[in-house]
Amino acid sequence: MWLIFKKEFKELLRDKKTIIFMILLPLLLFPAIFGVGIFFMSNAAEKAENEILKYAIVGEAYAPDIVESFAEASEKFELVSVDGAFENESDYATLIKNETLDFVLVIPDTFDADILASGQHKIGLYLNDAGLNKVYGRVAEIIDVYMDEFQLAAFTELGLNEAQQEALLKPISIEKQNVADDREVWGERIGGFLPYFIFILCLQGAMAPAADLGAGEKERGTLETLLISPMDRYKLVLGKFFTVSAAGIITALITVSSMAVWGIVLSQGMAIEFVVEVMSMIGIVDFVLIFLMLVPVVAVFAAILLSLSIYARSFKEAQSYMGSLIMVVIFPVLIAMMPGVELKGAWVWVPLTNVALAMKELFKGTMDYFALFGIFTSTAVIAIGLIMFCIHWFNKEKVLFR
C-alpha cells in the first residue's frame, strides 16, 4: 500500500497541472480575489463620486436658492434643458432610463423658508437607484444645507436653546451598546464566506490527481499492470486514496497558511485597518483547528473523486463527473450561511455544513470546543464509509472495464 502511495505521489509531483492546483492556486487565489475585489469596488465608488450628474429641476421658481446652489456646483452637476418634456411622472422615468438625465428634482409650489407656517416640505427626487450610484447622497449634501438653515430659523423664532432643539429633533434616543466584541462582528461578516473558497480549493486540489489515478490509468493502459500484481486490491485503492488525500491536505494546508500569511502581509504592508484588526484577533490555535477539520473533509472528497474516476471510461468523462460535484460541495456551505443556522443541536452532526459553521465560529471566537467531537466523528464516519465503497467499487470488474 505504501509502495503504491510512494509511486503515485512521485508521479503526482511531476505533473504541472497538479502543482498549479495544489500550490499556486491557493497561494495566489486569495490575494487575487481580495485584491481585484477591493480594486474594482474602490474604482466604482470613485467613479460614482466624481461623475458629473445630469439633472433637471421642476418648480425651480419656488426655490431659487437651491437652484443656484446646484448651478454653482458645476463640477459635480450639469443642468440639462428639457423644455416641454415634463408632462407627468412617467416622463421623468423615461428620460432617466434612456440616460438623458441622472435625476429629476421636483420642488412643490408650497416651498417656503418659514416652515412653521408652511409645514414640512417634500421634495421629489427621481433617479435610477438600481446600480451603484451616489445620486441621493450628493443631492442630499446640497439640500441638507437649507434644511439646517430652515431648522435654525424656526428654533430662533420659537426661542429654543440647544438642549431644547436637540430634544425636539429627537425626543427619544436609543443608545446601542453592542455586547459582541470586534472579532465576533467581523467573524460573522466574513466567516461564512471563507469555507466556500476553502472547500472549493481543497476539492480542486484533489480533483486533478484523482482523475489521473483512475480514469487516467485506464487510458494509458497501466491499470491492468497494477491489477495483475500480487498486491491485494484494497491496498491498491488505499494507496491511491492516500495519494489523492495528500494532494487535498497539502492544498488545505497551503490554503490556510496563505490566508494567515497574506493577511499579515496585507495588514503590515498596506495598512488596511480591518485586516490588521481581524488578523490580530485570530490565534494560531484557531488556524490549526481549521486545518485539522479539513483533513476528514478532504478524505470525503478524495473517496468520492476516486470512485468517480474509477467508474469513468476516460479522463474527460471523469472531469465532467467531478465538475458537477462542485455544486454538491457548495450546497452545505450555503446552508451554513442561512439565517438561524448555528452550530447547535443536530447541525453539529451534519457533514460539511458543521465544518463550515465551525470555521465561522472559530473566526468569531465563539467556538464551543465540545462540538468538535461531533464534527470530527460525523465527517470521519462518512469518510470511512465512502472509502469502503471505493474499495468495493474497485473490486468490480464491470466497473473497471466499462
C-alpha positions in Angstrom: 0.0 0.0 0.0 2.7 2.5 0.9 4.7 1.4 -2.1 1.8 2.4 -4.3 1.4 5.7 -2.4 5.1 6.5 -2.8 5.0 5.7 -6.6 1.8 7.6 -7.2 2.8 10.6 -5.2 6.2 10.9 -7.0 4.3 10.9 -10.3 1.9 13.4 -9.0 4.6 15.9 -8.2 5.9 15.6 -11.8 2.6 16.8 -13.2 2.5 20.6 -13.8 -1.3 20.7 -13.5 -1.2 19.2 -10.1 1.4 21.7 -8.9 -0.9 24.5 -10.1 -3.9 23.2 -8.3 -2.1 22.2 -5.2 0.2 25.1 -4.6 0.0 28.1 -7.0 -3.8 28.4 -7.0 -4.2 28.5 -3.2 -1.3 30.8 -2.8 -2.4 33.3 -5.4 -6.2 33.0 -5.4 -6.9 34.6 -2.1 -4.9 37.7 -2.6 -6.2 37.9 -6.2 -9.8 37.7 -5.1 -9.5 40.3 -2.4 -7.2 42.5 -4.4 -9.3 42.5 -7.5 -12.5 42.9 -5.4 -11.1 45.9 -3.5 -9.7 47.4 -6.7 -13.0 47.3 -8.6 -15.1 48.4 -5.6 -12.8 51.4 -5.0 -12.7 52.3 -8.7 -16.5 52.0 -8.9 -17.0 54.1 -5.8 -14.6 56.8 -7.0 -16.2 56.9 -10.4 -19.7 57.3 -8.9 -18.4 60.1 -6.6 -16.6 62.1 -9.4 -19.1 61.6 -12.2 -20.9 64.8 -13.3 -24.6 64.2 -12.8 -27.0 65.4 -15.4 -30.2 66.8 -13.8 -33.4 68.8 -14.3 -35.5 70.8 -11.8 -39.2 71.1 -11.9 -40.6 74.1 -10.0 -37.3 75.9 -9.8 -39.1 79.2 -9.3 -40.2 78.1 -5.9 -36.7 77.5 -4.5 -34.2 79.8 -6.4 -31.5 79.4 -3.7 -31.4 75.7 -4.2 -31.3 76.1 -7.9 -28.4 78.5 -7.6 -26.5 76.0 -5.3 -26.7 73.3 -8.0 -25.6 75.8 -10.6 -22.6 76.8 -8.5 -21.5 73.2 -8.2 -20.9 72.9 -11.9 -18.0 70.5 -11.4 -20.5 68.0 -9.9 -23.8 68.7 -11.6 -24.8 69.6 -15.2 -28.2 71.2 -15.8 -30.0 69.7 -18.9 -32.7 71.7 -20.6 -35.8 69.6 -21.2 -38.3 72.3 -22.0 -41.8 70.8 -22.6 -40.6 67.2 -21.8 -42.3 67.0 -18.5 -46.0 66.4 -18.6 -46.3 63.7 -15.9 -44.1 61.5 -13.7 -43.7 58.8 -16.4 -41.7 61.4 -18.5 -39.2 61.6 -15.6 -38.6 57.9 -15.7 -38.3 57.8 -19.5 -35.5 60.5 -19.5 -33.7 58.8 -16.6 -33.8 55.3 -18.1 -32.5 56.5 -21.5 -29.7 58.2 -19.6 -30.6 61.7 -20.8 -30.8 62.6 -17.1 -29.4 61.1 -13.9 -32.1 62.6 -11.7 -35.0 65.0 -11.6 -35.7 67.2 -8.6 -39.4 68.2 -8.2 -39.9 71.2 -5.8 -43.5 71.7 -4.6 -45.3 75.1 -5.0 -45.7 75.3 -1.2 -41.9 75.5 -0.7 -41.2 78.3 1.8 -38.4 79.1 4.3 -41.0 79.7 7.0 -41.5 76.0 7.9 -43.6 76.9 11.0 -46.2 78.4 8.7 -45.9 76.1 5.6 -45.1 72.8 7.4 -42.8 70.0 6.2 -41.7 70.2 2.5 -41.5 67.1 0.4 -39.0 67.5 -2.5 -39.3 64.7 -5.0 -36.1 63.1 -6.2 -36.5 60.8 -9.2 -33.5 58.6 -10.0 -32.5 55.1 -11.1 -31.3 53.5 -7.9 -30.7 50.0 -9.3 -27.0 50.4 -9.9 -24.1 51.7 -7.9 -24.5 55.5 -7.7 -24.3 58.2 -5.2 -27.0 60.4 -6.6 -29.1 60.6 -3.4 -26.1 61.3 -1.1 -24.7 64.1 -3.4 -28.1 65.8 -3.8 -28.7 65.5 0.0 -25.4 67.4 0.6 -26.9 70.5 -1.0 -30.4 70.1 0.3 -29.2 69.5 3.9 -27.6 72.9 4.0 -31.0 74.6 3.5 -32.7 72.1 5.9 -30.3 73.2 8.6 -30.9 76.8 7.9 -34.7 76.4 8.0 -34.4 74.5 11.3 -32.2 77.1 12.8 -34.6 79.9 11.7 -37.6 78.1 13.2 -35.8 77.4 16.5 -34.7 81.0 16.8 -38.3 82.1 16.2 -39.5 79.8 18.9 -36.8 80.9 21.3 -35.4 77.4 21.9 -31.9 76.7 23.4 -29.6 74.0 22.1 -30.8 71.3 24.5 -34.4 72.0 23.6 -33.6 72.0 19.9 -31.9 68.6 20.3 -34.8 67.2 22.3 -37.3 68.5 19.8 -35.5 66.9 16.8 -35.0 63.6 18.6 -37.3 63.2 21.6 -36.1 59.7 22.3 -32.6 58.5 21.6 -31.7 54.8 21.6 -28.0 54.2 22.6 -26.9 50.9 21.2 -24.5 49.0 23.3 -23.0 46.1 21.3 -22.0 43.3 23.7 -20.3 41.5 20.9 -16.6 42.3 20.5 -15.0 43.4 17.2 -13.8 39.9 16.4 -17.3 38.5 16.7 -18.6 41.2 14.4 -16.0 40.7 11.7 -16.2 36.9 12.1 -20.0 37.0 11.4 -19.5 39.1 8.4 -16.7 37.3 6.6 -16.5 33.9 8.4 -19.4 32.5 6.4 -17.8 33.1 3.0 -14.4 31.6 3.8 -15.5 27.9 3.9 -16.8 28.4 0.3 -13.4 29.3 -1.0 -11.5 26.8 1.2 -13.8 23.8 0.2 -13.6 24.6 -3.5 -9.8 24.9 -3.4 -9.4 21.6 -1.5 -11.7 19.9 -4.0 -9.8 21.4 -6.9 -6.5 20.2 -5.3 -7.7 16.6 -5.1 -9.6 16.6 -8.4 -6.7 16.5 -10.8 -4.8 13.6 -9.2 -8.0 11.6 -8.6 -8.9 11.9 -12.3 -5.4 10.8 -13.3 -5.1 7.8 -10.9 -8.3 6.2 -12.0 -9.5 7.2 -15.5 -6.1 8.4 -16.5 -4.6 4.9 -15.8 -7.4 3.3 -17.9 -6.5 5.5 -20.9 -2.7 4.8 -20.5 -3.3 1.1 -20.1 -1.3 0.9 -16.9 -4.3 -0.1 -14.7 -4.1 -3.7 -15.9 -0.4 -3.9 -14.8 -1.4 -3.0 -11.3 -4.3 -5.4 -11.2 -2.1 -8.5 -12.1 0.4 -7.6 -9.3 0.2 -9.9 -6.2 -0.9 -6.9 -4.0 -4.4 -7.0 -2.6 -6.8 -4.7 -4.4 -7.8 -2.9 -1.2 -4.2 -1.9 -0.8 -4.1 -0.5 -4.3 -7.2 1.5 -3.6 -5.8 2.8 -0.2 -2.5 3.7 -1.9 -4.3 5.8 -4.5 -6.7 7.2 -1.9 -3.9 8.4 0.4 -2.2 10.0 -2.7 -5.4 11.9 -3.5 -5.9 12.8 0.1 -2.3 14.0 0.4 -2.9 16.3 -2.5 -6.0 17.7 -0.9 -4.4 18.0 2.5 -1.4 19.9 1.0 -3.9 22.2 -0.7 -5.8 22.7 2.6 -2.5 23.4 4.5 -1.4 25.9 1.8 -4.8 27.5 1.7 -5.0 28.1 5.5 -1.3 29.2 5.6 -2.0 31.5 2.6 -4.9 33.1 4.5 -2.7 33.8 7.5 0.4 34.9 5.6 -1.4 37.2 3.1 -3.4 38.6 5.9 -0.2 39.5 7.8 1.4 40.9 4.6 -1.6 43.0 3.7 -2.0 44.3 7.2 1.6 45.2 7.6 2.4 46.3 4.0 -0.8 48.1 3.1 -2.1 49.2 6.5 -5.6 48.0 5.8 -7.3 48.7 9.1 -9.9 45.9 9.1 -7.3 43.3 8.0 -5.0 44.4 10.9 -7.9 44.1 13.3 -9.1 40.7 12.2 -5.6 39.1 11.9 -4.6 40.3 15.3 -7.7 38.7 16.9 -7.4 35.2 15.3 -4.9 33.0 17.1 -2.6 30.3 15.7 -4.7 27.6 17.5 -7.8 28.6 15.5 -5.9 28.2 12.2 -4.6 24.8 13.4 -8.2 23.7 14.2 -9.4 24.9 10.8 -6.7 22.8 9.1 -7.5 19.7 11.3 -11.2 19.9 10.5 -10.3 20.0 6.8 -8.5 16.6 7.0 -11.6 14.4 7.2 -13.4 16.7 4.7 -10.5 16.1 2.2 -10.9 12.4 2.9 -14.5 12.6 1.9 -13.6 14.5 -1.2 -10.8 12.0 -2.1 -13.0 9.0 -1.7 -15.8 10.4 -3.8 -13.4 11.7 -6.5 -11.6 8.4 -6.7 -14.8 6.4 -7.0 -15.9 8.7 -9.9 -12.6 8.3 -11.5 -12.6 4.5 -11.3 -16.1 4.5 -12.8 -15.3 6.8 -15.7 -14.2 5.4 -19.0 -11.9 8.3 -19.8 -10.1 11.2 -18.3 -12.5 13.6 -19.9 -15.6 11.7 -18.6 -14.1 11.8 -15.1 -13.6 15.5 -15.3 -17.3 16.0 -16.3 -18.5 14.0 -13.3 -16.2 15.9 -11.0 -17.2 19.2 -12.3 -20.8 18.6 -11.2 -19.5 17.7 -7.7 -18.8 21.4 -7.1 -22.5 22.1 -6.8 -22.8 19.4 -4.2 -20.0 21.0 -2.2 -21.4 24.5 -2.4 -24.9 23.5 -1.1 -23.8 22.6 2.5 -21.9 25.8 2.7 -24.9 27.8 1.5 -27.0 26.1 4.3 -24.4 27.2 6.8 -24.8 30.8 5.6 -28.6 30.8 6.1 -30.0 32.9 8.9 -30.8 30.9 12.1 -28.4 28.0 11.2 -26.0 27.7 14.1 -23.5 25.1 15.4 -26.0 23.7 17.9 -28.1 20.6 18.2 -28.4 18.4 15.1 -26.3 20.8 13.0 -23.2 19.6 14.8 -23.7 16.2 13.1 -24.4 17.4 9.6 -21.3 16.7 7.5 -19.6 19.6 5.7 -22.3 22.1 7.0 -20.9 21.6 10.5 -17.4 22.2 9.4 -18.4 25.4 7.6 -20.3 26.6 10.8 -17.3 25.7 12.9 -15.0 27.8 10.8 -17.2 30.7 11.2 -17.4 30.2 15.0 -13.6 30.0 15.2 -13.2 33.3 13.3 -15.8 34.8 15.6 -14.1 33.4 18.7 -17.3 31.8 20.0 -16.5 28.2 19.2 -17.9 25.5 21.5 -15.0 23.2 21.5 -17.1 20.2 22.7 -18.8 20.4 19.3 -15.6 19.3 17.7 -16.3 15.8 18.8 -19.5 15.6 16.8 -17.9 17.4 13.8 -14.9 15.0 13.6 -17.0 11.9 14.3 -19.7 12.6 11.7 -17.2 13.6 9.0 -14.9 10.7 9.8 -17.8 8.1 9.6 -18.8 9.5 6.2 -15.2 9.3 5.0 -14.7 5.7 6.2 -18.0 4.7 4.6 -17.0 6.3 1.3 -13.5 4.6 1.4 -15.2 1.2 1.9 -17.5 1.9 -1.1 -14.5 2.9 -3.2 -12.8 -0.4 -2.4 -16.0 -2.3 -3.2 -16.2 -0.3 -6.5 -12.6 -1.2 -7.4 -13.3 -4.9 -6.9 -16.0 -4.9 -9.6 -14.6 -5.9 -13.0 -17.7 -4.4 -14.8 -16.8 -1.1 -13.3 -13.1 -1.2 -14.0 -13.5 -2.3 -17.6 -16.7 -0.5 -18.7 
